[in-house]
Amino acid sequence: MGKKKKLIRFKENKTFEKLFEPVALDLIKQDHEYKGKWQSEYFKSSGRLVLELGCGYGEYTVGQAKLLPNDCFIGIDIKGARLNLGVKEIEEAKMSNACFIRTQVEMIPHIFSNEIDEIWLTFPDPRPDRARRRLTYPLFLDRYKKVLKTNGTICLKTDSKELYDYTCNLIDSLNYKTIEKTDDLYNSPLLEKIPFIQTKYEKRFLAEGKPICFLRFSLHP
């Protein structure tokens, strides 16, 4: 994407009501105004609250919000030019059960407080040479504990068998609970149990013949 196009999207982002762009230093000084109150004060809903981390263009966040109108969905990513597309879609459709936040994943304990029912990690960067940056690395799991409800779950969807195996082994070593898993989702009965949403990356991986891995787990035994 060219620099001019990015600047246009960044400017447009300032006009969206469904996009929050908190400054990291401000969050460190004072937690987000809706922390612990997203359902009661922002969405004004009693449905589930679902968070997608590293949501990119927001395809999964928007897709789930359309399929499950009684639940609420928040997508998080640091790349504003990508978020622009997802925010634009929910605003044009006047959807009241979704929004986006432009921030680093590291900031989520300053934005949420044990109120998330489910976290989705959809095709995150597998970071083959930098395990500490993987979104399933222990430091990130510790952050998720601070925002998930006690019975909250985490879903990982990936084309990377290495990331899938790493996460499965880590969950076992930390005595967390694996709820369901498969290293070939499209040849598994689990496909019928999760929202049928395909991001552009997933479509590309499937066209290349790559199996898709899926893991749902809890950070409690």
C-alpha positions in Angstrom: 0.0 0.0 0.0 1.4 3.4 -1.0 2.1 6.1 1.6 -0.5 8.5 0.2 -3.2 5.8 0.5 -2.2 5.1 4.1 -2.3 8.7 5.0 -5.8 9.0 3.6 -6.9 6.0 5.7 -5.3 7.4 8.8 -7.1 10.6 8.4 -10.4 8.8 7.8 -9.9 6.8 10.9 -10.2 9.9 13.0 -13.8 10.2 11.9 -15.0 6.8 12.9 -17.0 6.3 16.1 -16.3 2.6 16.2 -12.6 3.0 16.3 -10.6 3.7 19.5 -7.0 4.9 19.2 -5.7 5.3 22.7 -2.1 6.5 23.2 0.0 3.8 24.9 1.6 6.3 27.4 -1.9 7.5 28.3 -3.1 4.0 29.0 -0.1 3.3 31.2 -0.9 6.4 33.3 -4.6 5.7 33.4 -6.6 2.7 32.3 -9.1 2.9 29.5 -12.5 4.5 30.5 -14.4 1.4 29.6 -12.1 -1.1 31.4 -14.4 -3.6 33.1 -17.4 -1.9 31.7 -17.4 -2.7 28.0 -20.6 -4.7 28.1 -22.5 -2.6 30.6 -21.6 0.9 29.4 -20.4 0.7 25.8 -22.3 -2.1 24.2 -25.1 -2.1 26.8 -25.5 -5.9 26.2 -25.7 -9.1 28.2 -24.2 -11.2 25.4 -20.7 -12.6 25.3 -17.7 -10.3 24.8 -15.2 -11.7 22.3 -11.8 -10.2 21.5 -9.7 -10.8 18.4 -6.0 -10.0 18.8 -4.0 -9.1 15.7 -7.2 -8.8 13.8 -5.6 -7.2 10.6 -8.4 -6.1 8.3 -11.0 -7.2 10.8 -12.6 -10.0 8.7 -13.0 -12.4 11.5 -14.3 -9.7 14.0 -16.9 -8.5 11.4 -17.8 -12.0 10.3 -18.5 -13.2 13.9 -20.5 -10.0 14.6 -22.7 -10.7 11.6 -23.2 -14.4 12.5 -23.8 -13.8 16.2 -25.7 -10.5 16.6 -26.5 -11.1 20.3 -22.8 -11.2 21.2 -20.2 -8.4 21.1 -16.9 -8.3 19.3 -13.8 -6.2 19.5 -10.8 -6.4 17.1 -7.4 -5.2 18.1 -4.5 -4.4 15.8 -1.7 -1.7 15.7 -1.9 -1.2 12.0 -4.5 1.5 11.4 -4.5 1.3 7.6 -5.7 -2.3 7.8 -8.3 -1.6 10.6 -9.8 1.1 8.4 -11.5 -1.5 6.2 -13.1 -3.4 9.1 -14.3 -0.2 10.9 -15.7 1.2 7.7 -17.7 -2.0 7.1 -19.4 -2.1 10.6 -20.1 1.7 10.4 -21.7 1.5 7.0 -23.8 -1.5 8.1 -24.7 0.4 11.3 -23.7 -2.6 13.4 -23.9 -2.0 17.1 -22.2 -5.2 18.4 -18.6 -4.6 17.1 -15.8 -2.1 17.4 -12.0 -1.9 16.9 -9.1 -0.6 19.0 -5.8 0.4 17.5 -3.2 -0.5 20.1 -0.5 -3.1 20.9 -1.6 -6.4 22.3 0.6 -5.7 25.3 -1.8 -2.9 26.3 -4.9 -5.1 26.8 -4.6 -5.3 30.6 -5.1 -1.5 30.6 -8.2 -1.8 28.5 -10.0 -4.9 29.9 -10.5 -6.5 33.3 -11.6 -10.1 33.5 -14.6 -9.4 31.3 -13.7 -11.3 28.0 -15.5 -14.6 27.3 -13.3 -15.6 24.4 -10.1 -14.5 22.7 -9.4 -15.4 19.0 -5.9 -15.5 17.5 -6.5 -15.9 13.8 -3.4 -16.7 11.7 -1.0 -14.8 13.9 2.6 -14.4 12.8 4.3 -17.7 13.8 7.5 -15.9 14.6 9.7 -19.0 13.8 12.9 -17.2 15.0 11.4 -15.1 17.8 9.3 -17.3 20.1 9.0 -14.5 22.7 6.9 -12.5 20.2 4.4 -15.3 19.5 1.0 -14.4 20.7 0.9 -17.7 22.6 4.2 -17.2 24.4 3.8 -17.4 28.3 4.1 -13.6 28.8 1.2 -13.1 26.5 -0.8 -15.8 28.2 -0.3 -14.0 31.5 -1.8 -10.9 30.0 -4.7 -12.8 28.7 -5.4 -14.1 32.2 -5.9 -10.6 33.3 -8.7 -9.9 30.8 -10.4 -13.3 30.5 -13.3 -14.4 32.7 -12.5 -17.4 34.9 -14.3 -19.7 32.4 -13.0 -17.8 29.3 -11.3 -19.6 26.4 -8.7 -18.9 23.8 -9.0 -20.1 20.1 -6.0 -20.4 17.9 -6.5 -20.8 14.1 -3.3 -21.1 12.1 -1.7 -22.6 9.0 1.6 -23.0 11.0 2.0 -26.6 12.3 5.1 -25.3 14.2 3.1 -22.7 16.1 0.3 -25.2 16.7 2.6 -27.8 18.1 4.5 -25.3 20.2 1.2 -24.0 21.7 -0.2 -27.5 22.4 3.0 -28.5 24.1 3.1 -25.3 26.1 -0.5 -25.7 27.3 0.3 -29.2 28.5 3.5 -28.1 30.2 1.7 -25.3 32.1 -1.1 -27.6 33.1 -3.7 -25.5 31.3 -6.7 -27.2 29.8 -7.0 -28.2 26.1 -10.7 -28.2 25.2 -10.5 -29.3 21.6 -7.9 -29.4 18.9 -7.1 -30.6 15.4 -4.2 -30.3 13.0 -6.5 -30.5 10.0 -9.7 -28.5 10.6 -11.2 -29.1 7.2 -11.1 -32.8 7.7 -12.4 -32.7 11.3 -15.9 -32.6 12.8 -14.7 -29.5 14.7 -15.3 -27.5 11.5 -19.1 -27.6 12.3 -18.6 -26.2 15.7 -16.8 -22.9 15.0 -18.0 -19.9 12.9 -17.5 -20.5 9.2 -15.4 -17.4 8.4 -12.5 -17.5 6.0 -10.0 -14.6 5.9 -8.2 -13.8 2.7 -5.1 -15.4 4.3 -7.0 -18.6 5.1 -8.4 -18.8 1.5 -4.9 -18.4 0.2 -3.5 -21.1 2.5 -6.3 -23.5 1.5 -5.7 -22.9 -2.2 -2.1 -23.8 -1.6 -3.2 -27.1 0.0 -2.1 -26.2 3.5 -4.0 -27.8 6.4 -5.5 -25.4 8.9 -4.9 -26.1 12.6 -7.3 -25.2 15.3 -6.9 -25.2 19.1 -9.3 -24.1 21.9 -7.9 -24.0 25.4 -8.4 -22.5 28.8 -5.8 -20.9 31.1 -7.2 -22.9 34.0 -6.7 -26.7 34.7 
